[in-house]
Amino acid sequence: MQMATSISNFEQRPLRAARELWLRPAVDFAHPRDVLRDPGLDRAEKRAVLSSWASDASSVRDQPTQRWMIGTPNPVPLADIQEAMGILDRQSQHDCRDFPSDYNS
């Protein structure tokens, strides 16, 4: 899967559809682990998607521990997003290529 902002998405889709994807970076991700496991995203792109998801702009009204980014099917706990970002940070520090296969939170 490619990031919504990948140039090939703009080449293969009408402008309106491409613009929609540009504005909705979490399209097709149901959980932060899906971002980590996406082989089409580099580390910086994964961080950008997770950061957007964790932002207050994605907060759920009256549920400050939940985030619901446009393009995702359901809200997820902020703790799950933070955990995924921590895994990404550790992966960066150790310069490993693979994420733990048991990440299922």
Legacy VTK file of the C-alpha trace (Angstrom):
# vtk DataFile Version 3.0
C-alpha trace
ASCII
DATASET POLYDATA
POINTS 105 float
0.000 0.000 0.000
1.238 3.466 -0.782
0.783 6.534 1.318
-2.169 8.622 0.269
0.199 11.386 -0.783
2.387 9.167 -2.995
2.871 10.654 -6.447
1.555 7.537 -8.174
-1.814 8.063 -6.483
-2.048 11.442 -8.166
-1.084 9.980 -11.526
-3.567 7.080 -11.349
-6.622 8.878 -9.978
-8.694 11.857 -10.982
-7.639 15.083 -9.292
-10.616 15.098 -6.931
-9.893 11.577 -5.651
-6.203 12.364 -5.263
-7.021 15.529 -3.318
-9.319 13.537 -1.020
-6.479 11.113 -0.266
-4.090 14.007 0.355
-6.449 15.372 2.985
-7.058 11.969 4.590
-3.667 10.363 5.300
-5.049 7.469 7.339
-7.301 6.103 4.630
-7.325 2.292 4.723
-5.757 2.039 8.185
-7.978 0.547 10.891
-5.356 0.599 13.648
-1.896 2.098 14.257
-0.340 -1.361 13.821
-1.520 -1.237 10.206
0.608 1.861 9.697
3.660 0.123 11.192
3.200 -2.925 8.998
2.699 -1.012 5.751
5.707 -1.880 3.530
4.911 0.994 1.168
5.607 3.687 3.757
9.023 4.747 4.903
9.727 5.661 8.519
9.059 9.381 8.012
5.731 8.695 6.299
4.679 6.337 9.088
5.573 8.988 11.655
3.555 11.605 9.759
0.440 9.393 9.649
0.735 8.445 13.331
1.375 12.052 14.375
-1.694 13.231 12.511
-3.736 10.478 14.098
-2.497 11.398 17.593
-3.171 15.118 17.198
-5.945 16.917 19.017
-7.589 17.498 15.645
-8.466 13.772 15.655
-9.758 13.716 19.219
-13.234 12.376 19.911
-15.579 14.827 21.570
-15.969 14.113 25.294
-13.514 11.182 24.995
-10.027 12.683 25.279
-8.309 9.279 25.253
-9.775 8.354 21.847
-8.684 9.466 18.373
-10.732 9.108 15.193
-8.989 10.236 12.070
-10.999 10.873 8.945
-10.661 7.825 6.743
-10.469 5.310 9.567
-13.428 3.062 10.411
-13.491 3.571 14.203
-11.830 5.525 16.981
-8.742 4.026 18.583
-7.180 4.652 21.987
-4.533 7.371 21.999
-2.360 4.923 23.970
-2.306 2.570 20.948
-1.072 5.389 18.720
1.562 6.392 21.261
2.674 2.765 21.544
3.067 2.551 17.765
5.097 5.770 17.777
7.304 4.312 20.520
7.898 1.187 18.440
8.792 3.388 15.481
11.244 5.344 17.662
12.885 2.180 18.972
13.101 0.785 15.468
14.780 3.990 14.369
17.268 3.858 17.241
18.226 0.275 16.497
18.043 0.742 12.727
16.096 -2.492 12.339
13.955 -3.172 9.307
11.225 -5.330 10.865
8.635 -4.584 13.495
7.670 -7.113 16.130
5.207 -9.593 14.642
3.423 -9.855 17.980
2.311 -6.201 17.993
-1.421 -6.766 18.268
-2.679 -4.131 20.681
LINES 1 106
105 0 1 2 3 4 5 6 7 8 9 10 11 12 13 14 15 16 17 18 19 20 21 22 23 24 25 26 27 28 29 30 31 32 33 34 35 36 37 38 39 40 41 42 43 44 45 46 47 48 49 50 51 52 53 54 55 56 57 58 59 60 61 62 63 64 65 66 67 68 69 70 71 72 73 74 75 76 77 78 79 80 81 82 83 84 85 86 87 88 89 90 91 92 93 94 95 96 97 98 99 100 101 102 103 104
